[in-house]
Amino acid sequence: MVRPKVILKLTRKLLIFRPINLLIIGLTYLLARVVYTNHSFTSGSSAFNFWDYSYVLTILGTILIAAAGNLINDYFDQSIDLINKPKKVFILDFNTTEVWFWYSALNLLGIVLFGLVTSNDLIWLSIPVFSAILLFVYSRWLKKTPLIGNLIISIQSAAVFFVAYYASHHIENQFSSTSETSWSFTFWFGFYAFAICLVRELQKDILDIKGDEQYDCKTMPIIIGSKPVQWIIVLLLAAISCSVNFVPYFNSNNQSPATITLLVSVPAVLGAYATFVNLSVAQKLSKLTMLGALVFILINEYT
């Protein structure tokens, strides 16, 4: 019989990889696939396979590299996290050897999975390598710099949509690369992922200001103050809330405007308000805004 303490320790070790965030990455890939299937599948090509092995390998490879990034980020951040969130420093359940073993193994396996998709496309092969290097550089050095670190993580978040597009339209050749709906969807949802991730990163910087100051970090709240950063967050959320009215994907369908308002605009507005009241709640609402956009895709494609 497995002891409760063993289960607790294993759970804490798994939490360091941020399984919910990894699940969202997988869900994003799958919903993007649904859109590409419905709007740009080339009917004259060979029989379509939604679960094409290359796309599954792409999803798994991305998740593994993201998990490695989460691990190494917490490893370099543990001193600061002991100040900012002492009850959630799960990295302490790993020794240094374990950290580097799992970090290396996850990255290597992720890169190998991308390589199994195709070895003839240099752009494709560079994606996981570049991503792994960038996440390491961010965790080790750039996270402590003003805005640059925030932008890197936001770009990585947005990149999921573009990798999904490239995998479906250029690697598999099952989809028409001239589909206006597919490209519009990829661009705008990439923008949303970027903006929402940037919002969450800035909110986190405000929450972590105590530990960051002690370790001489130069994040935006430390450089210009928390209040200006809060207003930047509000402007970003306002841009997200308002822009849904101009995005072709949201308007070229039979869904009521109330649907997208409820799923995206309402959480964004509430998140803007919570930014001045409770940042922990604001972070959850920001994640809910992105999840709302993903739910909209599901509703729009199947109703």
C-alpha positions in Angstrom: 0.0 0.0 0.0 1.3 3.4 -1.0 1.8 5.7 2.0 0.0 9.1 2.0 3.4 10.9 2.4 4.7 9.3 -0.7 1.6 10.3 -2.7 1.9 13.9 -1.3 5.5 14.1 -2.3 4.8 12.8 -5.8 1.9 15.2 -6.2 4.2 18.1 -5.2 6.8 17.0 -7.7 4.2 16.9 -10.5 2.8 20.3 -9.6 6.2 21.9 -10.4 5.6 21.2 -14.0 2.3 23.1 -13.9 0.0 20.4 -15.3 -3.0 22.7 -15.8 -0.9 25.0 -18.0 0.4 22.0 -19.9 -3.2 20.8 -20.4 -4.2 24.2 -21.8 -1.3 23.9 -24.3 -2.6 20.5 -25.5 -6.2 21.9 -25.6 -5.0 24.8 -27.7 -3.4 22.5 -30.2 -6.5 20.4 -30.5 -8.9 23.3 -30.9 -6.7 24.9 -33.5 -6.8 21.5 -35.3 -10.6 21.6 -35.3 -10.6 25.1 -36.9 -8.1 24.0 -39.6 -10.1 20.8 -40.3 -13.3 22.7 -40.8 -12.0 25.6 -42.8 -8.9 24.6 -44.8 -8.8 20.8 -45.3 -8.0 20.0 -48.9 -10.7 17.6 -49.9 -8.8 16.4 -52.9 -5.9 15.1 -50.7 -5.6 11.7 -49.2 -8.0 10.6 -46.5 -7.8 13.0 -43.6 -6.7 11.8 -40.2 -7.4 14.2 -37.3 -5.1 12.3 -35.0 -2.2 12.3 -37.5 0.8 10.9 -35.7 2.9 14.0 -36.6 0.5 16.4 -35.0 0.3 14.2 -31.9 4.1 14.2 -31.7 4.1 18.0 -32.1 1.7 18.3 -29.1 3.7 16.0 -26.9 7.0 17.6 -27.9 5.7 21.1 -27.0 4.3 19.9 -23.7 7.7 18.3 -22.7 9.7 21.4 -23.6 7.3 23.6 -21.7 7.5 21.2 -18.7 11.3 21.4 -18.7 11.0 25.2 -18.9 8.8 25.3 -15.8 11.2 23.1 -13.9 14.3 25.1 -14.6 12.5 28.3 -14.0 11.5 27.2 -10.5 15.0 25.9 -9.9 16.6 29.3 -10.5 13.8 31.1 -8.7 13.7 29.1 -5.5 15.3 31.8 -3.3 12.9 34.4 -4.4 9.9 32.0 -4.2 10.8 31.2 -0.6 10.0 34.8 0.2 7.0 35.4 -2.1 5.2 32.0 -1.8 7.0 29.8 0.8 4.3 27.2 0.9 4.5 26.5 -2.9 8.2 26.0 -3.4 7.8 22.5 -4.9 11.4 22.6 -6.3 12.6 21.8 -2.8 11.3 18.2 -3.3 14.0 17.7 -6.0 17.7 17.5 -5.4 20.0 19.2 -7.9 20.8 16.0 -9.7 17.1 15.3 -10.2 16.5 18.8 -11.5 19.2 18.6 -14.2 18.3 15.0 -15.1 14.6 15.7 -15.7 15.3 19.1 -17.4 17.7 17.5 -19.8 15.6 14.4 -20.4 12.4 16.4 -21.1 14.1 18.8 -23.5 15.9 16.0 -25.3 12.7 13.9 -25.7 10.8 17.0 -26.8 13.4 17.8 -29.5 13.5 14.1 -30.6 9.7 14.1 -31.0 9.8 17.2 -33.3 12.6 15.5 -35.3 10.4 12.4 -35.7 7.8 14.5 -37.4 10.2 15.5 -40.2 14.0 15.9 -40.5 13.9 17.7 -43.8 12.6 21.1 -42.6 15.3 23.3 -40.9 12.7 25.8 -39.7 10.7 23.0 -38.0 13.8 21.4 -36.4 14.9 24.8 -35.0 11.6 25.5 -33.2 12.1 23.1 -30.2 15.8 23.9 -29.9 15.3 27.6 -30.0 12.4 27.4 -27.6 14.4 25.3 -25.1 17.4 27.7 -25.2 15.1 30.8 -24.9 13.4 29.3 -21.8 16.7 28.6 -20.2 18.1 32.1 -20.9 14.9 33.6 -19.6 14.9 31.6 -16.4 18.6 32.2 -15.7 19.0 35.9 -16.7 16.2 37.7 -18.5 13.5 37.1 -16.0 15.1 39.7 -13.8 15.1 42.4 -16.5 12.3 44.9 -17.1 9.7 43.8 -19.6 12.1 41.6 -21.8 11.5 38.5 -19.8 7.7 39.2 -19.8 7.8 39.5 -23.6 9.7 36.3 -24.1 7.2 34.2 -22.2 4.3 35.9 -24.0 5.8 35.2 -27.4 6.3 31.6 -26.4 2.7 31.4 -25.4 1.5 32.9 -28.7 3.9 30.6 -30.7 1.7 27.6 -29.9 -0.9 28.8 -32.5 1.7 29.4 -35.1 3.4 26.1 -34.6 0.0 24.4 -34.9 -0.6 26.3 -38.1 2.8 25.4 -39.5 2.5 21.7 -38.5 -0.9 21.4 -40.2 -0.4 23.5 -43.3 3.3 23.0 -44.2 4.5 19.8 -42.6 1.4 17.5 -43.2 0.2 19.2 -46.4 -3.3 18.2 -45.6 -4.6 21.8 -45.5 -4.7 24.7 -47.8 -2.2 27.3 -46.8 -4.3 30.0 -48.5 -7.3 29.6 -46.2 -8.1 33.2 -45.0 -10.1 31.9 -42.0 -7.2 29.7 -40.8 -4.6 32.4 -41.0 -6.9 35.0 -39.4 -7.7 32.6 -36.6 -4.0 31.9 -36.0 -3.0 35.5 -36.0 -5.7 36.8 -33.7 -5.6 34.0 -31.2 -1.9 34.2 -31.2 -2.4 37.9 -30.3 -4.8 37.0 -27.5 -2.4 34.4 -26.1 0.4 37.0 -26.2 -1.6 39.8 -24.6 -3.2 37.6 -21.9 0.2 36.0 -21.0 1.7 39.4 -20.8 -1.0 40.5 -18.4 -0.4 37.5 -16.2 3.3 38.1 -16.2 2.9 41.7 -15.2 0.4 40.8 -12.5 2.9 38.2 -11.2 5.7 40.8 -11.1 3.5 43.0 -8.8 2.7 40.0 -6.6 6.4 39.1 -6.4 7.8 42.5 -5.8 8.9 41.8 -2.2 11.2 38.9 -3.1 12.3 40.5 -6.4 13.5 43.6 -4.6 15.6 41.6 -2.1 17.4 39.8 -5.0 18.0 43.0 -7.0 15.6 42.2 -9.8 14.7 45.0 -12.2 11.1 44.1 -13.1 8.6 46.7 -14.3 6.8 47.3 -10.9 10.2 47.9 -9.3 11.4 50.3 -12.0 8.2 52.4 -12.6 6.0 51.4 -9.7 3.0 49.1 -9.3 0.3 51.6 -10.1 1.6 52.4 -13.6 1.9 48.7 -14.3 -1.6 48.1 -13.1 -2.9 50.7 -15.7 -0.8 49.0 -18.4 -2.6 45.7 -17.5 -6.0 47.5 -17.7 -5.2 48.9 -21.2 -4.1 45.4 -22.4 -7.4 43.8 -21.0 -9.4 46.7 -22.6 -7.7 46.0 -25.9 -8.6 42.3 -25.6 -12.2 43.0 -24.7 -12.8 45.6 -27.5 -10.9 43.8 -30.3 -13.2 40.8 -30.3 -15.7 43.0 -32.2 -13.3 43.4 -35.1 -11.9 39.9 -35.4 -13.3 38.1 -38.6 -13.4 34.7 -36.9 -15.6 36.0 -34.1 -18.0 37.8 -36.6 -18.2 35.4 -39.5 -20.4 32.9 -37.7 -23.9 32.4 -36.5 -23.0 32.9 -32.8 -24.7 35.7 -30.8 -22.4 38.6 -29.9 -23.5 37.8 -26.3 -21.6 34.5 -26.5 -18.2 36.1 -27.1 -19.0 38.9 -24.7 -19.8 36.5 -21.9 -16.8 34.2 -22.5 -14.1 36.7 -23.2 -15.1 40.3 -22.5 -16.7 39.8 -19.1 -13.7 37.9 -17.6 -11.3 40.6 -19.1 -13.3 43.5 -17.6 -13.6 41.7 -14.2 -9.8 41.0 -14.4 -9.1 44.7 -15.0 -11.1 45.6 -11.9 -9.5 42.8 -9.8 -6.0 44.1 -10.7 -6.6 46.9 -8.3 -8.3 44.8 -5.7 -6.9 41.3 -5.6 -4.1 40.3 -7.9 -4.4 36.6 -7.2 -8.0 36.7 -8.3 -7.0 38.9 -11.3 -4.6 36.2 -12.4 -7.2 33.5 -12.4 -9.6 35.8 -14.3 -6.9 36.4 -16.9 -6.5 32.6 -17.4 -10.3 32.4 -17.6 -10.3 35.0 -20.4 -8.1 32.7 -22.5 -10.1 29.6 -21.6 -13.2 31.5 -22.6 -11.8 32.2 -26.0 -11.0 28.5 -26.4 -14.5 27.5 -25.3 -15.8 29.9 -27.9 -13.9 28.0 -30.6 -15.5 24.7 -29.5 -19.0 26.2 -29.5 -18.5 28.0 -32.8 -17.2 24.9 -34.6 -19.8 22.4 -33.4 -23.0 24.4 -33.4 
